Amino acid sequence: MEKIIKAVCGAETVEDSLFYFLYNNCSEQRRIRASKFYRKEDAYRSLIAESLLMYCLNHEGIAGDVNICIDSETGKPFLENSSLHFNITHSGDWVGCVIDDSETGIDIEKIREMDKGIANRFFSDSEKKMLFGCNNKERFNDLFFKMWVLKESYIKAIGKGLSCPLNSFSVLPYDNHKIDLVLHKETLPHKYFRLYDISSTYKCAICSSDEKLPDSVDIMSVEDLVELIRNKENN
Ligand SMILES: CC(C)(COP(=O)(O)OP(=O)(O)OC[C@H]1O[C@@H](n2cnc3c(N)ncnc32)[C@H](O)[C@@H]1OP(=O)(O)O)[C@@H](O)C(=O)NCCC(=O)NCCS
């Protein structure tokens, strides 16, 4: 199958009519999860995430009542009785989703001010060498978040979460778009990466078992998503 990579923007500004449409559109499990969030924006992102995933699966011809299970060891969600793999991410104004026929991970993060101390905690020696070569704060923060989303997409693809030490592998993004993965532990699997420009203030990365990755992310607004779901329901 063609990989599906879609992202929804506008998730930071809760629109009540869209919120309740999505709430009613989601599984009971997701509604319960959403209602536990203190901040309405977090609930909104959670509802958008499941709605986006379900819309994409539906579009692929996968029955709407497909069951999402959670791996009890890693916490990674997966589809019951399906060979398809998926992953979702939510950060600030964005929600992203990838569907693939092999292991995959997606991460979106907002670019923020970071410093060497935080980099020292999270990154491997070769990543730090590349990062500390940045000659100004803006380039430092930009590269920091490229590395962050790449690393996070890898640990999400392999499903290990933070039980996979972040310095057990290095992901090195070069200016010519080449991205090298160096594994410092032989049990870790090889994967491929791509960074996507979805916004000037966010970074987005996909990790996949397959080298062939789409050139762009399909971007839509929350209104677009709701419209697509409504149209699907009416057909
Ligand atoms: C939970 C974790 C998998 C992702 O956390 P995150 O980046 O904060 O969150 P994201 O929005 O990108 O992803 C959340 C989604 O990942 C999925 N997920 C949860 N556990 C997962 C796992 N073990 N593997 C893959 N995906 C997982 C879920 O679908 C979740 O969304 P949902 O709760 O709405 O269903 C984990 O990697 C984590 O806690 N990371 C902390 C961030 C960090 O310190 N990163 C350092 C990078 S340098």
The ligand as an SDF file (V2000), in Angstrom:
LIG
                    3D

 48 50  0  0  0  0  0  0  0  0999 V2000
    4.7920    8.0800   24.8700 C   0  0  0  0  0  0  0  0  0  0  0  0
    5.8440    8.2640   23.8300 C   0  0  0  0  0  0  0  0  0  0  0  0
    5.7930    7.0690   22.9180 C   0  0  0  0  0  0  0  0  0  0  0  0
    5.5550    9.4890   22.9300 C   0  0  0  0  0  0  0  0  0  0  0  0
    5.3290   10.5870   23.6630 O   0  0  0  0  0  0  0  0  0  0  0  0
    5.1380   12.0530   23.0660 P   0  0  0  0  0  0  0  0  0  0  0  0
    6.1880   12.4060   22.0670 O   0  0  0  0  0  0  0  0  0  0  0  0
    5.0180   12.9040   24.2500 O   0  0  0  0  0  0  0  0  0  0  0  0
    3.7200   12.0110   22.3800 O   0  0  0  0  0  0  0  0  0  0  0  0
    3.1940   11.9660   20.8820 P   0  0  0  0  0  0  0  0  0  0  0  0
    2.0670   12.9180   20.8190 O   0  0  0  0  0  0  0  0  0  0  0  0
    4.2330   12.0920   19.8380 O   0  0  0  0  0  0  0  0  0  0  0  0
    2.6210   10.4830   20.7510 O   0  0  0  0  0  0  0  0  0  0  0  0
    1.5760   10.0590   21.5330 C   0  0  0  0  0  0  0  0  0  0  0  0
    0.9550    8.8580   20.8450 C   0  0  0  0  0  0  0  0  0  0  0  0
    1.9170    7.8260   20.6830 O   0  0  0  0  0  0  0  0  0  0  0  0
    1.2600    6.5640   20.7660 C   0  0  0  0  0  0  0  0  0  0  0  0
    2.0510    5.7350   21.6820 N   0  0  0  0  0  0  0  0  0  0  0  0
    1.9130    5.5450   23.0130 C   0  0  0  0  0  0  0  0  0  0  0  0
    2.8690    4.6770   23.4450 N   0  0  0  0  0  0  0  0  0  0  0  0
    3.6080    4.3330   22.3660 C   0  0  0  0  0  0  0  0  0  0  0  0
    4.7270    3.4850   22.1630 C   0  0  0  0  0  0  0  0  0  0  0  0
    5.2840    2.7910   23.1480 N   0  0  0  0  0  0  0  0  0  0  0  0
    5.2360    3.3770   20.9120 N   0  0  0  0  0  0  0  0  0  0  0  0
    4.6890    4.0550   19.8870 C   0  0  0  0  0  0  0  0  0  0  0  0
    3.6240    4.8910   20.0050 N   0  0  0  0  0  0  0  0  0  0  0  0
    3.0990    5.0220   21.2300 C   0  0  0  0  0  0  0  0  0  0  0  0
   -0.1600    6.8030   21.2420 C   0  0  0  0  0  0  0  0  0  0  0  0
   -1.0200    6.6290   20.1420 O   0  0  0  0  0  0  0  0  0  0  0  0
   -0.1360    8.2380   21.6930 C   0  0  0  0  0  0  0  0  0  0  0  0
   -1.2980    8.9650   21.3880 O   0  0  0  0  0  0  0  0  0  0  0  0
   -2.6630    8.7050   22.1740 P   0  0  0  0  0  0  0  0  0  0  0  0
   -2.3080    8.6370   23.6190 O   0  0  0  0  0  0  0  0  0  0  0  0
   -3.5110    9.8860   21.8280 O   0  0  0  0  0  0  0  0  0  0  0  0
   -3.2180    7.4200   21.6240 O   0  0  0  0  0  0  0  0  0  0  0  0
    7.2420    8.2600   24.4720 C   0  0  0  0  0  0  0  0  0  0  0  0
    8.2270    8.1670   23.4800 O   0  0  0  0  0  0  0  0  0  0  0  0
    7.5900    9.3630   25.4280 C   0  0  0  0  0  0  0  0  0  0  0  0
    7.1510    9.4080   26.5470 O   0  0  0  0  0  0  0  0  0  0  0  0
    8.4070   10.3090   25.0400 N   0  0  0  0  0  0  0  0  0  0  0  0
    8.8050   11.4270   25.9010 C   0  0  0  0  0  0  0  0  0  0  0  0
    9.4240   12.5380   25.1470 C   0  0  0  0  0  0  0  0  0  0  0  0
   10.9350   12.6220   25.3290 C   0  0  0  0  0  0  0  0  0  0  0  0
   11.4690   12.7900   26.3990 O   0  0  0  0  0  0  0  0  0  0  0  0
   11.6400   12.5820   24.1870 N   0  0  0  0  0  0  0  0  0  0  0  0
   13.0310   12.7420   24.0760 C   0  0  0  0  0  0  0  0  0  0  0  0
   13.3730   12.7010   22.5890 C   0  0  0  0  0  0  0  0  0  0  0  0
   14.9800   13.2360   22.2720 S   0  0  0  0  0  0  0  0  0  0  0  0
  1  2  1  0
  2  3  1  0
  2  4  1  0
  2 36  1  0
  4  5  1  0
  5  6  1  0
  6  7  2  0
  6  8  1  0
  6  9  1  0
  9 10  1  0
 10 11  2  0
 10 12  1  0
 10 13  1  0
 13 14  1  0
 14 15  1  0
 15 16  1  0
 15 30  1  0
 16 17  1  0
 17 18  1  0
 17 28  1  0
 18 19  1  0
 18 27  1  0
 19 20  2  0
 20 21  1  0
 21 22  1  0
 21 27  2  0
 22 23  1  0
 22 24  2  0
 24 25  1  0
 25 26  2  0
 26 27  1  0
 28 29  1  0
 28 30  1  0
 30 31  1  0
 31 32  1  0
 32 33  2  0
 32 34  1  0
 32 35  1  0
 36 37  1  0
 36 38  1  0
 38 39  2  0
 38 40  1  0
 40 41  1  0
 41 42  1  0
 42 43  1  0
 43 44  2  0
 43 45  1  0
 45 46  1  0
 46 47  1  0
 47 48  1  0
M  END
$$$$
